[in-house]
Amino acid sequence: MEGKARAAAITPVWQIRDASDPRIAEAGRMIRDGGLVAFPTETVYGLGANGLDGEAVAGIYRAKDRPADNPLILHVASVAEAKALAGEWNDAAQRLAEAYWPGPLTVVTKSAGHIPAIVTAGLDTVAIRCPSDPIALALITAAGVPIAAPSANASGRPSPTRAEHVLEDMDGRIDLILDGGPCQVGLESTIVDLSVEPPAILRPGGVTREAISRIIGVVREETAEPAGAPKAPGMKYRHYAPKAPVTVLEGEPGAIASYIGEVLARPDTSPDAPSEDKNPGRKTALLLSGESWRLLAERGFLPPEEQEAYYCRDMGSRDRPADMGTLLYDALRACDREGADQIYAEACSPEGRGAAVLNRLRKAAARRIKCGFPETHDPKREQQDD
C-alpha cells in the first residue's frame, strides 16, 4: 500500500489481475448470499451488494453512512439484463446501450416492480449501467444478480480509484475487496435520465453530452439541486471532498499563476491575507495544471525546494481534461495522506470531458475563486455538508 504504514487490514484484499481468476466466482457467491464486496470498474471502485436483496443493499448505506434518499446504480452484464430491470426500455435507451455499453454511461428509466425501494430511494425510476471492466463483468456474471453499487468510499469522501483507497474508508465495514489495479477513467459514469423529455444529463462523466446528443438528439443538463430524493447519485449532497477545505481556482493559467504567486509570496501574518490563505504552521497543497506550473517557474514563484510546507501535484495539461480526471481523486486523497490543511485545485474548461472534472471539483469545493476577477464566495456551498 502507498502512504504511511498502517495496521494489518481486517477486510481481506484479493489481488485479481485476470477476469478468469477462480476467486471471482467465490466473490460472486458472497454477493448473491448478501455480502458486501468492493470491486474495480473502469470509472471508480464500486461497493457491491445483491441489488434484488433489500437487506443486503441496506448494508451499503450503513457501511458508507450514505443518506437514505440517495439512490443506487444497478450494474448488469448485458442489455438483456437491463431490460429485465426496466419498466420501460425505450428507443433512446436501446440506442445508447448499443453505442456506449459496456462503458461509463448510466441510463435512468422507469423501474420494474420487483426492484427493492431502497435501491431507487422510493422513486419510480431506476439507474442502470453495464461497466466495461472485465473483472466487474465477470463478477456480475458470477453473482447471477444485478449488483447495486455506489462508489466504495465513506459518504462525501473522494471516490476510490485504487484498492488502497477503498481500504482507507471501508476496512472492517465490508466483507471483501477485489484489487484489480487502478481505474482507467477515474471519474464516475455519466448519468442520463431517459424517463423525461427531452432527456437530461443528471451527472457528467466519461461520455460527453455532445456524444450522447449525436445518438439521441437534444439533451438538456439538469443543474438544479433536487428538493426531494434525487434521481441519481451525485446530485444533492456534497461529494468527493478530502479532509482539508478545497479552493477551486477558475480562470486562465496566467491569472491562476498570478494568484498562487501572491499566496506564496504573502507573509503568513499579513493583515491583507484572507483567513483561508494564512499559513502559520500549516501545509498547503497545490493541484495545478502543467501550464500553470510552467508559468510559476518562469516567474520564480515556485514553493521553496524543501517543500515541507507544501504538497505539489502536476495534474497534466488543461488540453487533456480526461487525464486530469484520472488523477483527481488520487490527488485529493494524497492531500489527506500528506496532512494538507488547505488545498488549491485548478479547474479546467467545462467543454467535453472537462465538464465532469469541473463538476467533481465544484462538488468538493469549500469556495471558488475566479482568478482575474473580484473574489466571490458561495455561502450555500460552504455550509453544505454530507
N, C-alpha and C positions, 0 to 999 in steps of 0.2 A: 504494500500500500504506500501511496505518496503521503508526504507530510510527516508530522511528528509521530513518534512511537505511541502505541495505544495498547490497552489490554486486549487479550485474546477475544475474538468475536464470539458472541453467543449464537447468533444466527449463522448457520452453515453457508458457505460460499462455494459453489461448484464452478470451476473454470470449464466453460463449454466453448470450444473453438470450431465445432463442426455440427451441422444440423442432424447428422447421423448418430451423434453420441447417444448411447442407450439410456443414459440417465435422464434424458428429456422425457422419456416415457414415464419414469417414476415421478418427475415433476408434474406431468400432466395428470397422473393419478391423484397427486396431492391436491391439485386444484379441483378436480372432479369430486373429491371427498370433502371439500370445504376448507382447504388450507389457503394460505396466502403466499404467493410466490412472486418475487421480483424478477423481471426478465428484460433483456435488451430489445429495443426496436430501432429502426433507423432514425427515429426522432429523438426520444429520450427513453430512459428505463421506465417500465410500467410496473405497477403493483397489482398483480392479477388475482382474481377470485372467480369462482363459478358464477357467471352472470345470470343464471337461472335459479340461484340459491340465495334468497334474501338474507338469510342469517350469515352466510359467508361474505356477502357484499357488505353487511354491517361491520364486519371485521376491518374492511378497508377504511371506513370512516373513523373507526376507533384508533387504528394504527397511525393514521395521518392527522388525527384531530381535525377532520375535514367538516365544514359546515354541512348540515343535512340537506340544505336546499341547493347544493351544488351537484348536478347530475354527473354520471359517469359515461364513458365511451365503451361500447361493446366491440371487442375485437374478434374478427372472423377470418377464416382462411379462404373464403370464396364468395362470389356474388350470390350463389345459391343459398349459402348460409345467411347472408344479409337479408335476402328476400323473406326468409322464414321469420325474421325478427321485425319486419316492417309491416305495418297495417296497410301501407300504401307505398308501392315502389313505382314511381313514375318514370317517364321517358328521360327526364333530366338525370335522375339517379342512375339509370342504366348507362347513359352515355358517359357520365363522369367516371363511373366504375370501370367501364371499358377503356377509358383513356388513362386513368391515373391509379388504378389498383392493380397489383399491390403498390402502396405508396403512401406518402404523408398527407392524405386527404380524408377527412371525416365528413359524412353526409348525415344531416338530420332529417328524418322522415316521421310520418305518423307511426306510432308504436303498435305492435301486435299485442293482443290482450294478455298473453301469458308472461310478459316481462315483469318482474317484480317492481313495484312502485319505488322502492328505494334506489333502483338503478336510474330511473328517469326523474327523480325528485318529485314524483306525483304528477308529472306532466303527461300529456297525450302524445308526446314525441320522444324519439329515441335517437341517440347518436351512434353511428356505426362506422368502423374502419377496418380495412384489410391491410395490415402492415407488410412491408417488403422484406424485413429482416428474416433470413432463413431460419434462425433459431426461434423467433417469435412464431412463425408459421408452423414450424414443427411442433412447438408447444401447444398451440391451439388445436392442431390435428390430434395430438396425443391426448389432450384433455377431453375431446369429443363434445365440448360445450363452448358456447361463446364466452370469452373471457372479459369480464368487466375490469378495466384497468385505467386508473389515473396515473400521473407521474408518481414514482416511488420515492417521494420525499415527504417530510413533515409539511403540513399545510402552510403556504406562504413562503416557503424557502425556495432557493433556486432549484430548478429541476435537475435530476441527476443524469449525467451523460456518461458516467463510468460506474462500475460496480462499487468502488470505494465511496462514491458519493451516496449511494443507497445505504451502505453500511453506516455512514456518519449519522444518518437520520433514523434508520429503521432497525438497527441492531437490537435484538431481543424483542421486537414487536411483531416480527413476521416469521414464517416457517423456513424460508429458503431464498437465497439469491443465486440466480444464474448469471455468471460473469461471462459475457460474450464480447468483452473489449469495448472500446469507446464507440459511441453512437456516431453515425456518419453525418446526419443532418444537424442534430444538436438543438433544435427548437421543435416545439410541439406541432402537431399537424394543423393544417388549415381546416377550419370548420365552416361548412356552407349549409345553410338552412334551406331545404327544398320543400318545406311544408308551407311556405308563404310565396306570394307572387308580387313582385319579382323575387327570386331567391336572394338571400342575404349572407354576406360573409360575417360570421359571428366572431371568428378569431383568425387573423392572418397567419400563414405558416409557409411551408415549403412549396406549396402550389399557389402561384400568384393569382390575384383577382383577374389579371389580364388573361392568363392561361385558361381559367375557368370560363371567362366570357367567350373565348373562342369556341368553346364546346357547347354552351347552353344559352348564349346571348347575354342580355342585360343582367348584371348582378350588382346589387347595392351593398354598401357597407353599413353594418349595424354598429353605431358608435355610442349610442346612449346606454348608460348602465341600467339594467332592468330593476324595476321596483320590487318585483316578486322573485320567484325562483327563475334563475337563468336557464335558457335552453341548452347551454353548453358550458363546459369548463372554461375558466379564464376570463369571464365576462364581468363578474360582480365584485370580487374581492381583490385586495392587494395580493399580488403574487410575486414569485421569483426573487424575493428580497433577501440579501445577506444580513448579517447582524449589524453592520455599520450603515449609517444613512448614505444613500446614493444621490449624488447630484449629477443630473444628466446635462451635458453641455451640447447645445444645438447651435449650428452655425457653420461657417466656412472654416477650414483648418487654420487660416491666418488669424481669424478672430479668436478661435479656441486657444491657439498657441499664445496669443497675447494675454488672454485671461489667465491661463495656467502660469505664464511667466510672472504675472503680477502676484499671484498667490504664492509662488515660490520665493519671490523677492520681498514680500511683505513681512516686516518683523512680527513675531508672534504677539507682541504686546501693543501693536499699532492700534490706536483708538479708531482708525478708519476701517479696520478689518471687521467684516461681518462675523458674528459669533461662530457661525458654522465653519469659518475659514481660519480661526485662531488655532494654533498648533503647538501649544506648550506641552512637550512630553507625549504628543500623540503621533500616530502613524497614519500617513496619507497614502492611499492607493490611487494610481493614475492609470486608467484603461483608455488608451488613446490610439488613434489610427497611425499607421506608418507615416502618413503625410504630416500629421501634427508633430510627431517625434522628430522628423527631419527639420521642420521649421524651428522647433525649440533648440535643436543642436546648432543650427545656423545662427541663432540669436544668442547663443551662450546661456540659455535658461534651463539646461538640464539639471536635475537634482544632484546634490553632492555625490562624488564617486562611491563613497561608502554606503550610501542609500539606506542607512539604518532607520531613518525616519520615513522611508518611502518604499512602496511596492510598485514597481513599474511593469506594465504589460503592453506589448505591441499587439494590437488587435487586428492587424493587417490593413490592407488598402480599403479606403472608402468606396472604391470602384468594385469591390468584391464583397458585398454585404453578406452573401451566403457564408463566406469564410469567417466573417465577424460573428455570425450567428452560431457557427460551430464552436467557437471559442468562448462565447459569452458566459454560459453557466459555470464552466470550469473556472473561468477567471473570477467570477463573483465568489465562488466557494474558496478559491485560493486567497482572496482578500480576507476571509474569515480565518483561514489557517495562518496567515501572516500577521494576524492581530491588528488589522487596519481599523482605525477609529472613524475614518471618513473616506469616501470613495468618489472620485470624479470619473465619469464614464462618458466618452464621446459618442454622440448619436451619429447615425448615417442618414442618407437620403431615404425618404419614405417610398421611393419608387421600387417596383418589383419586389424582390425578396427583402429589400430593406424595410418594407412595411412591417414584417414580422419582427425584425430586430428592434425597431423603434417601439413597437407595441410592448415588447417584453421589458425594455429599458424604462419606459414610462410607467408600467405597472409596478416596477421595483423602486421607482424614484421617491425620495422624500421631497425633492424640489427639482425644478427645471430652470435652466438659465439659457436665454437666447443670447449668445455671445455677440457683441457688437451692437446690442440694443439695451435699453434700460432693463435692469433685473426685475423679474416678476416672480411671485410665489403663488402656489396653488394650495390655499389653506385646507381645502377639502381633501386633497391627496395627502397632505402632511398629517392630517388627523386620522386618516383611514387606517384600520388595522385588519388583521386576519379574521 
